[in-house]
Amino acid sequence: MTEIINDIITDGKYVELKYKVIDVRTDSVLTEVEYPLGYVQGVNEVLAPAVMHELEGKAAGDTIEVPIDCNQLYGPRDESLVINERTENVPEEYREVGTAILMENAQGQTKTFHVTRLAGDYITIDGNNPLSGREVIFKLEILMVRDATEKEMQFGGKIEEGPDLPEGTRVPI
């Protein structure tokens, strides 16, 4: 009888996973990554440190849930970073929910704000991280765990190979 040994997540392992971020209060999915996210454990942190720590020792096929208090990561919501403005006072290219707007204060510091709402004649622009003030659950499904190649270790993730074209082939750009 052949025994199959699953690799477990440790430093130097290439990992692919999918995840959802679920708001604890509303039980709604805030973010869902359906296309596999690939990274090398211990080389780069692609998720919150608490999530990366919980992945240690897990194997392909495992599903884990990690509660995160986003106040610790991003701080509490700051309502002074929320701007409600008449839509007519905002340039047209910024009048779509999800649009990122880089703003600068009088001291020259920049911060990214996002358009979060259009209602009637008003637009809401928010400088808070979308997860600020929330408690969430990261639900992760581990798809693959294997030894990382040297190139993956160097770059922190999977290296996509281009098409195998005959030497001398020109590709229009």
N, C-alpha and C positions, 0 to 999 in steps of 0.2 A: 504494500500500500504506500503510495507516494503522499508525503505530507506537504501541503502548500504553506509556506511561511510568508505572511504579509509583512512588508517593510513597515516600520513604525516611524512616525515623524520625530526626527532628531536633527541636530545641526548637520548641514550638508546634504539633506534630502530634498529632492525636487518634489513639490506638492502641487496638486491641482484640486481646486474645490469650488463649490458654488455656495452662495450664502444669501440670507435675507436679514434685514434689520427690521424688527418688529417693535412698535411702540407698546410698552407695558400697559399704559393707561387705556388706550383705545383698541388694542389688539390688532391694529392695522399695520400692513406691510409698508414701511417707509421707503425702503430700497431693496431691490432684488437683483442679484447678479446671476444671470442664467448661463452666460458664456463662461466656461471655466477660467478661473483666475489661477495663474501659475506663478510660483515663486520658489526661492531656495531658503529653507528654514535656517535661521541664524545669519543669513547674509543680508537680507533686507526685511524691514518691517512693513508689510503691505496693509496690515490691519492694526487695530489698537493693541498696545502691548499686552493687556490682559487676555485678549483673544489669542494672540500668538503664543502666550504661555500655556493656555488651555489646550492648544493643538499638540503640544509636546506629548509624545507617547501614544498618540492615536494612529489608526491605520485606515487604509482605503476601505470604504463601506461604512465607516463610523459616521454618525450624525451627532453633533453636540450643540448645546445651547449655552451661551455665555451671557449672563446679565451684566450690563454696563450702565453705570450712572454717568451720563454725559456731562453732568455738572463738573465732574472731576477732570474730564478731557477738555471741555470747551468753556466751562464756567456757566453760571446761570444766565438766563436771557436778560438782556439789557434793553429795556423798552426805549431808551434814548437813541438806540440805533435803528428804530423803526420810523420811517418817514411816510406819512400819508399826504399826498399832494394831488392837486387837480391835474388830471391827465393832460390838459392843454398846456401845462407848464413843463411837461417832460418831453424831450425830443422823441420824435416818432419811432426811431430805431430802438428805443428802450421800452416800448409799450407792449411787451409780450412777457407773460409769466415764464419765469425761468431764466430770463436774460440777466447776465452778470454785468455789473457796472462798477468800474474801478473809480473810486472817489478819493480826493485828496483834501486834507484839512489845511488850516492856515499855517500849520507848522511844517507842511510838506509831507506828512505821513499819509500813506495810501492804505485803503481798505476796500475789499470787494463787498459789494452789496448785491442782493438779488431781488428782482421783481417777483413778489409773491402773490399779488392779488390785483385784479382789475374789477372794480365794482362801480357801475354807473359812471360818474364823472371823475372818480378817484382811482389812484394807483397807489399800491403799498410797496415800498422798497425797504428791505430788511438787511441790516449788516450783521445780524447774529448768524452763527453757524446753524444750519437747519436742525441739528441735533441738540443745540443748547437747551438746557433745562429739562431734558427728557431722560426717562429711564427706558432703556431698550434691551432687547434680547437679540444677540447675534446668533442665528441658527445656521450652522455650517454643515455641509455635506461633503465629506472628503472623498474625492473621486480616484485619486492616484497618489501613491507614494513610491519613490524609487531613488536610487543614488543619482545625484546631480552630476552632470558632465563637468569637465574643467571649464568649458566656455560658460555654462550655466552658473557655475560658482563665481566666475569673473563678473558676469553681468547681472546676477541675482535672479535670473528667470530663464524661461525657455527661449532658445534662439531659433527664430523662424528662418528656414532655408528658402532661398529664392528658387525659381524654376531651373531645371537642368537644361541649359541651352547649349547648343554646339558652340565651340570656341569661335570667336569672331562675329557672332551674331549681334547685331545692333538692335537695341530696343528704343523706339521713339519715346521721348519724354513729353 
